[in-house]
Amino acid sequence: MVYQALYRKYRPQTFDDVSGQLAVTQTLKTQLLSGKMSHAYLFTGSRGTGKTSCAKILAKAVNCLNPHDGNPCNCCEACLAIDSGACMDVLEIDAASNNGVDNVRDLRDDAIYTPSQVRMRVYIIDEVHMLSISAFNALLKIIEEPPEHLLFILATTELHKVPATILSRCQRFAFRRLSQEDIAARLHYVAYQENIDLDESAAKVLARMADGGMRDGLSLLDQCASATVGELTAEKVYVCLGIAGEQKCGEMMGYVAAHNTRGALELFNRLYADGKDLGALLDELACLTRDLLVMKTAPDSAVSMLSGVVQDQQASALAAAFSTGELIRIMELLEQTMQGFTRSASRRVDAELCIVSLCQPELQMDAKSLNARLTKLEEQVKSGRFVSVTAPVAPQEPVDEPPAPTDFDAPPEEDFEPEAPAEDAPLGFWTELVAAVRQELRPPISGFFVTIPSAPVQGVLREGKVVLKCANSFTLEMVNKPEILSLVGRKATAILNRPVSVVAEDASVSGRSNPRMERLMDFGRSHSNVVNIKD
């Protein structure tokens, strides 16, 4: 006997079996009982929420010989014929593969004939938004003035692509995303029927991964149960689906909060070696970041809105370690990295760069990163966790020199003489420029443009020009090409909204130290007197 997938085996057969769509199913049952049926229905909503199932139930209910309280009996000749697909008067059409005007014309020509097996001829058009404009126009006339024996049920996941002329002629029913509780309850029922030992924590993980779709939840349960011996626990689900799990995800976010780059990269390396999916890992971090952002901005109602990536107590502790600006920066960086996975030559490198940037926000000097750091300082000042202390100074032998500057004093006046200005200035928009350049470069050249301290190419400003300081002669040879310099110039011009010229040089031989700037930097390092005291 051929194995039948769980989502097909346990497809709802009556309106009462449909989970989480009471408003829709109750309205349809009332219309069936009163006889006030529409000639065309449009079911909208995300995937796996019951649109096609309700369409098939409705097709049976209007033709059932022995209906019960608006539900089909599933025992009469009409119900059995429709369930088996043998009823030629109830047709399910996939608009994704039958989206041409000729397909709709054939449907329209056949629709005028009275049904031969049941009372009403029913057309279920799935993914109706895939029809072409000409096909929609061909469908419009018969939907507007259908024969009495004809019923249209349209289903779509993208309502905005359906023309307004079609929308105005259909009764629209919106299918909501299923709650995690509804999905978990159904998973427990199916597991009991299939003799699957499903742990409560595993059901919660599967329900969260289903993202509001019952079909996805049942498919994940099917996958995990077939690969597991004994009790199906949350840890086994993590292993089977190749995801990090709540403990590892929370641990990674803890490293980000502590700016512990080494710990984060070591954890990432272990997860990568264990075969965890990089996209799933970043997606879990994004879900957790979203939860923390909700807890920061809506603490009173946050518990009911959490996705459950980590335990509520751990989420509360992590939320206290971040500012709102930091969480927004983290979310945007994660989303940007995941979007780049589709065209990336090395997803691992991109993920590692993302983690480094998450742990070290000082590497990015764009406006959003600076805002994130400022909001953290503001929150620390408000909470009293920000303390200013004087850095200890090593004792020295007395010398006949001017007294050392006190805290926050300016360095000696001669260090600011304009006769020897700093030769190179940091390129404040370097991160944005690198991201723009990498969109058009291909490996291996794109590998030279990264935003890490040891990057082979660093950008600086010198006399109004962008200077690409290459780490060695090989890098200079690879980068110092007209097409690359032109690309960097175009991107820099677009960012600054003014013409920018670009040159490249070998930093290993052309770099010259500036004594006055070095003394200024030494002064700044020796007088960094701000210490961040954490709880």
C-alpha positions in Angstrom: 0.0 0.0 0.0 1.3 3.4 -1.0 2.1 5.7 2.0 -0.2 8.7 2.2 1.2 12.0 3.6 -0.3 13.1 6.9 -1.6 16.4 5.5 -3.5 14.5 2.8 -4.7 11.7 5.1 -6.0 14.2 7.7 -7.5 16.8 5.4 -10.7 18.1 6.9 -13.8 16.4 5.6 -16.5 18.7 7.1 -16.6 22.3 8.2 -16.5 21.2 11.8 -13.1 19.6 11.2 -11.5 22.8 10.0 -9.2 24.3 12.7 -9.1 28.0 13.5 -11.5 29.3 10.8 -14.8 29.4 12.8 -16.0 32.7 11.3 -15.6 31.3 7.7 -17.0 27.9 8.3 -20.0 29.1 10.4 -21.0 31.6 7.7 -20.8 29.0 5.0 -22.9 26.6 7.0 -25.5 29.2 7.7 -25.8 30.0 3.9 -26.1 26.3 3.1 -28.9 25.9 5.7 -30.8 29.0 4.5 -30.3 28.3 0.8 -28.8 31.8 0.3 -25.7 30.8 -1.6 -23.6 33.0 -3.7 -22.7 32.0 -7.3 -19.0 32.9 -6.7 -16.7 32.7 -3.7 -13.2 34.0 -3.2 -11.1 32.4 -0.5 -7.9 34.4 0.5 -5.2 33.8 3.0 -1.7 32.4 3.5 -0.8 28.9 2.5 -2.0 25.9 4.5 -4.8 27.7 6.2 -7.7 25.6 4.8 -8.8 27.4 1.6 -8.7 24.4 -0.7 -10.1 22.1 2.0 -13.1 24.4 2.6 -13.6 24.7 -1.2 -13.8 20.9 -1.5 -16.1 20.7 1.5 -18.4 23.4 0.1 -18.5 21.5 -3.3 -19.6 18.4 -1.4 -22.1 20.3 0.8 -24.0 21.9 -2.1 -24.4 18.5 -3.8 -24.8 16.2 -0.7 -27.9 14.0 -0.7 -28.0 13.8 3.2 -26.4 17.0 4.6 -26.2 17.4 8.4 -26.3 20.9 9.9 -24.6 22.3 6.8 -21.9 19.6 6.6 -21.7 17.0 3.9 -22.4 13.4 5.0 -19.4 12.0 3.2 -21.3 8.8 2.7 -23.7 9.4 -0.1 -23.0 8.7 -3.8 -22.3 12.4 -4.5 -19.8 12.9 -1.6 -18.0 9.7 -2.4 -17.7 10.6 -6.1 -16.3 14.0 -5.3 -13.8 12.7 -2.8 -12.5 10.1 -5.2 -12.2 12.6 -8.1 -14.6 10.6 -10.2 -17.2 13.3 -10.4 -16.9 15.1 -13.7 -19.1 18.0 -12.6 -16.7 19.1 -9.8 -13.4 20.2 -11.3 -10.3 21.5 -9.5 -8.1 23.7 -11.7 -4.6 24.8 -11.0 -4.3 28.3 -12.4 -0.5 28.2 -12.2 -0.4 25.7 -15.0 -3.7 26.5 -16.8 -3.5 30.3 -16.9 -4.0 31.0 -20.6 -7.1 32.5 -22.2 -7.7 29.3 -24.1 -7.9 27.3 -20.9 -10.6 29.7 -19.6 -12.5 29.7 -22.8 -12.7 25.9 -22.7 -13.9 26.1 -19.1 -16.5 28.8 -20.1 -17.8 26.7 -23.0 -18.2 23.6 -20.8 -19.8 25.5 -17.9 -23.1 26.2 -19.8 -24.0 22.5 -19.8 -26.1 21.2 -16.9 -24.3 18.7 -14.5 -24.8 15.0 -15.3 -24.0 13.4 -11.9 -24.8 16.0 -9.2 -27.1 19.1 -8.6 -24.5 21.8 -9.2 -21.4 22.0 -11.4 -18.5 23.4 -9.3 -15.3 24.9 -10.5 -12.5 25.3 -7.9 -9.7 27.5 -9.3 -6.7 27.4 -7.1 -4.0 30.2 -7.2 -6.4 32.2 -9.3 -4.0 35.2 -9.2 -1.8 33.4 -11.7 -4.3 33.9 -14.6 -3.3 36.2 -17.3 -5.2 39.5 -17.9 -6.9 38.0 -21.0 -7.9 34.9 -19.0 -9.4 37.1 -16.3 -11.4 39.0 -19.0 -12.7 35.7 -20.4 -13.7 34.5 -16.9 -15.4 37.8 -16.0 -18.5 37.4 -18.2 -19.5 34.0 -17.0 -18.8 35.0 -13.3 -21.0 38.0 -13.8 -23.9 36.1 -15.3 -23.5 32.4 -14.4 -26.2 29.7 -15.1 -28.1 28.6 -12.0 -26.4 25.3 -11.9 -22.9 26.8 -11.7 -20.7 27.6 -8.7 -17.2 29.2 -8.8 -14.8 28.9 -5.8 -11.6 30.9 -6.3 -8.6 30.6 -4.0 -5.5 32.8 -3.8 -2.6 33.7 -1.6 -2.0 37.0 -3.3 -5.3 39.0 -3.2 -3.7 42.2 -4.6 -3.1 40.4 -8.0 -6.8 39.7 -8.5 -8.5 42.4 -10.7 -11.1 44.5 -9.0 -13.7 43.4 -11.6 -13.4 39.9 -10.3 -13.3 40.9 -6.6 -16.6 42.8 -6.9 -18.4 39.8 -8.2 -17.4 37.3 -5.5 -18.1 36.9 -1.9 -14.8 37.2 -0.2 -13.7 35.1 2.8 -10.4 35.8 4.5 -8.7 32.8 6.1 -6.6 33.9 9.1 -3.2 32.4 10.1 -3.7 29.6 12.6 -2.5 30.2 16.1 0.3 28.0 17.5 -2.2 26.6 20.0 -4.6 25.4 17.2 -1.7 23.9 15.2 -0.2 22.1 18.3 -3.7 20.7 19.3 -4.2 19.3 15.8 -0.6 17.8 15.8 -1.4 16.1 19.1 -4.6 14.6 17.6 -2.8 13.3 14.5 0.1 12.0 16.5 -2.4 10.1 18.7 -4.1 8.6 15.7 -0.8 7.6 14.1 0.8 6.2 17.4 3.5 8.9 17.3 4.9 9.7 20.8 4.9 13.5 20.5 6.3 15.5 23.3 4.6 18.8 24.3 7.8 20.8 23.6 8.2 19.2 20.2 4.6 20.1 19.3 5.3 23.7 20.2 8.4 23.8 18.1 6.6 22.3 15.1 3.7 24.7 15.6 6.1 27.7 15.6 7.9 26.4 12.5 4.6 26.0 10.7 4.2 29.8 10.7 0.4 29.7 10.8 -0.1 27.0 8.2 -1.6 23.6 9.3 -0.3 21.9 6.2 3.2 22.9 6.9 2.8 21.7 10.5 1.6 18.3 9.5 4.4 18.0 6.9 7.0 18.8 9.5 5.5 16.3 11.9 5.6 13.7 9.1 9.2 14.4 8.3 10.4 14.3 12.0 8.3 11.2 12.9 9.7 9.2 10.0 13.3 10.0 11.0 12.9 9.4 14.8 12.8 6.3 16.9 11.0 6.6 20.2 9.6 9.8 21.7 9.7 12.8 19.4 11.2 15.6 21.6 12.2 19.2 20.8 15.9 18.3 20.5 15.1 15.6 18.0 13.1 18.1 16.0 16.0 20.5 16.0 18.3 17.8 14.8 15.9 16.5 12.1 15.1 19.9 10.7 18.7 21.2 10.9 17.9 24.2 13.1 19.8 25.6 16.1 17.2 25.3 18.8 16.1 27.7 21.5 19.1 27.1 23.7 21.7 27.8 21.0 19.7 30.7 19.6 19.5 32.3 23.0 23.2 31.6 23.6 24.2 33.3 20.3 22.1 36.4 21.1 23.8 36.5 24.5 27.2 36.7 22.8 25.9 39.5 20.6 24.7 41.4 23.7 28.1 40.9 25.4 30.0 41.9 22.2 31.8 38.5 22.5 32.8 38.0 18.9 35.0 35.0 19.7 32.2 33.1 21.6 29.7 33.9 18.8 32.0 32.6 16.0 33.0 29.5 18.0 29.3 28.7 18.5 28.6 29.4 14.9 31.4 27.0 13.8 30.0 24.2 16.0 26.5 24.7 14.5 27.9 24.8 11.0 29.9 21.6 11.6 26.8 19.9 12.9 25.0 20.7 9.6 22.7 23.4 10.8 21.1 25.4 8.0 22.6 28.9 7.8 19.4 30.4 6.5 17.4 28.8 9.3 19.9 30.0 11.9 19.7 33.6 10.8 15.9 33.3 10.5 15.8 32.1 14.2 17.9 35.1 15.2 15.6 37.4 13.3 12.6 35.9 15.0 14.2 36.3 18.4 15.2 39.9 17.6 11.6 40.5 16.7 10.4 39.1 20.0 12.9 41.3 21.9 11.8 44.3 20.0 8.2 43.6 20.9 9.1 43.2 24.5 10.9 46.6 24.4 8.1 48.5 22.7 4.9 46.7 23.9 5.8 45.1 27.3 2.2 44.8 28.5 1.0 42.6 25.7 4.4 41.1 24.6 3.8 37.6 26.1 0.9 36.9 23.8 2.8 38.1 20.7 6.0 36.1 21.2 7.0 33.5 18.6 8.5 31.2 21.2 12.0 31.0 19.8 13.3 31.0 23.4 11.7 30.8 26.8 9.9 33.9 28.1 12.3 34.4 31.0 15.3 34.2 28.8 13.7 36.6 26.3 13.1 39.1 29.1 16.8 38.9 30.2 18.0 39.4 26.6 15.6 42.3 26.0 17.1 44.2 28.9 20.6 43.9 27.4 19.7 45.7 24.1 18.3 49.1 23.2 15.5 49.5 20.7 18.0 51.1 18.2 20.3 48.1 18.5 17.5 45.6 17.9 16.4 47.5 14.8 20.0 47.5 13.5 20.4 43.8 14.2 17.1 43.0 12.4 18.0 45.0 9.3 21.5 43.4 9.2 20.0 39.9 9.5 17.4 40.6 6.8 20.1 42.0 4.5 22.3 39.0 4.9 19.5 36.5 4.3 18.4 38.4 1.1 22.0 38.2 -0.2 22.1 34.4 0.3 20.4 33.8 -3.1 23.3 35.4 -5.0 26.2 34.6 -2.6 29.2 32.6 -3.6 29.9 31.7 0.1 27.0 31.7 2.5 29.3 30.8 5.3 31.5 33.8 4.9 28.5 36.1 4.6 27.0 34.6 7.8 30.3 35.0 9.6 30.6 38.6 8.5 27.1 39.2 9.7 27.9 37.8 13.2 31.1 39.8 13.4 29.1 43.0 12.6 26.4 42.1 15.1 29.0 41.7 17.9 31.1 44.7 16.9 28.7 47.6 16.0 31.7 49.9 16.0 32.9 48.4 12.7 30.0 50.2 11.0 29.9 54.0 10.9 26.6 54.5 9.0 23.8 56.6 10.5 21.8 53.6 11.7 24.7 52.0 13.5 25.6 55.2 15.2 22.0 55.7 16.2 21.9 52.2 17.7 25.0 53.0 19.8 23.6 56.3 21.0 20.3 54.9 22.0 22.1 52.3 24.1 24.1 55.0 25.9 20.8 56.9 26.5 19.2 53.9 28.0 22.2 53.2 30.2 22.2 56.8 31.4 18.4 56.6 32.2 18.8 53.3 34.1 21.9 54.4 36.0 24.2 51.8 34.5 26.4 54.4 32.9 29.3 55.4 35.2 32.2 57.7 34.4 35.5 57.0 36.1 39.0 58.2 35.7 41.4 55.7 34.1 44.3 54.8 36.3 47.6 56.3 35.4 50.9 54.5 36.0 53.3 56.4 38.4 56.1 58.1 36.7 59.3 59.8 37.8 58.8 63.6 38.2 60.1 65.5 35.2 60.3 69.2 34.4 57.4 69.1 32.0 54.0 70.8 31.9 51.4 69.0 34.0 49.5 66.2 32.3 46.0 67.2 31.1 43.1 66.3 33.4 40.0 64.3 32.4 38.3 65.6 29.3 41.0 68.4 28.9 42.2 69.0 25.4 45.7 67.8 24.5 48.5 70.3 24.4 47.9 73.2 22.0 50.8 72.3 19.7 49.2 68.9 18.8 46.5 70.8 16.9 48.7 73.0 14.8 47.3 73.0 11.2 50.8 72.7 9.7 50.6 68.9 9.7 47.0 67.7 9.2 46.1 64.1 9.2 46.8 62.7 5.8 43.9 60.2 5.7 40.4 60.5 7.1 38.1 57.5 7.9 35.6 56.9 5.2 32.3 57.2 7.1 30.1 55.6 4.4 32.6 52.7 3.7 30.1 50.1 4.9 27.4 51.4 2.7 29.8 51.7 -0.2 31.1 48.1 0.2 27.5 46.8 0.2 26.7 48.7 -3.0 29.9 47.6 -4.7 29.5 43.9 -3.8 26.1 43.8 -5.5 27.8 44.1 -8.9 31.1 42.4 -8.3 31.6 38.7 -8.6 34.1 36.4 -6.8 37.0 36.6 -6.3 37.0 40.4 -6.6 34.1 40.8 -4.3 36.0 39.1 -1.6 38.4 42.0 -1.4 35.5 44.4 -0.4 34.4 43.4 3.1 33.8 45.4 6.3 36.2 43.8 8.8 39.3 45.2 10.4 41.6 42.9 8.5 40.0 43.5 5.1 42.5 43.5 2.2 41.0 46.9 1.0 40.3 49.8 3.2 38.7 53.1 2.1 39.8 56.5 3.2 39.3 60.1 2.2 42.3 62.1 1.0 41.9 65.6 -0.4 38.3 64.9 -1.4 39.2 61.6 -3.2 38.3 58.0 -2.2 41.6 56.1 -1.7 41.5 52.3 -1.8 44.4 51.3 0.4 45.3 47.8 -0.6 47.1 45.5 1.9 49.7 44.4 -0.6 50.8 44.5 -4.2 48.7 41.5 -5.2 45.6 43.2 -3.9 46.5 46.4 -5.7 47.0 44.5 -9.0 43.5 42.9 -8.6 41.7 46.1 -7.6 43.5 48.8 -9.6 41.5 48.3 -12.8 39.5 50.9 -14.7 36.2 49.0 -14.5 36.6 48.5 -10.7 37.6 52.0 -9.9 34.8 53.3 -12.1 32.3 51.1 -10.3 33.5 52.3 -6.9 33.4 55.9 -8.1 29.8 55.6 -9.4 28.6 54.1 -6.2 30.4 56.7 -4.1 29.0 59.4 -6.3 25.4 58.1 -5.8 25.8 57.9 -2.0 27.3 61.4 -1.6 25.3 63.0 -4.4 28.4 64.7 -5.8 31.2 63.6 -8.2 33.8 61.5 -6.5 37.1 60.2 -8.0 38.8 57.0 -6.9 42.4 55.9 -6.8 44.1 52.7 -5.4 47.5 52.4 -3.7 49.6 49.8 -2.0 49.3 50.6 1.7 52.3 48.4 2.5 54.7 50.8 0.8 52.8 54.1 0.5 51.6 54.3 4.1 53.4 57.1 6.0 52.8 57.7 9.7 51.8 61.1 11.0 53.7 61.8 14.2 51.2 64.4 15.5 48.2 62.2 14.7 49.9 59.3 16.5 50.4 61.4 19.6 46.8 62.5 19.4 45.7 58.9 19.2 48.0 57.9 22.1 46.4 60.7 24.2 42.9 59.4 23.3 43.8 55.9 24.3 45.4 56.9 27.6 42.4 59.0 28.5 39.5 56.8 27.5 37.8 57.3 30.9 34.3 55.9 30.2 33.5 52.5 31.5 30.3 50.7 30.9 29.2 48.9 34.1 26.7 46.1 33.2 24.2 44.5 35.6 
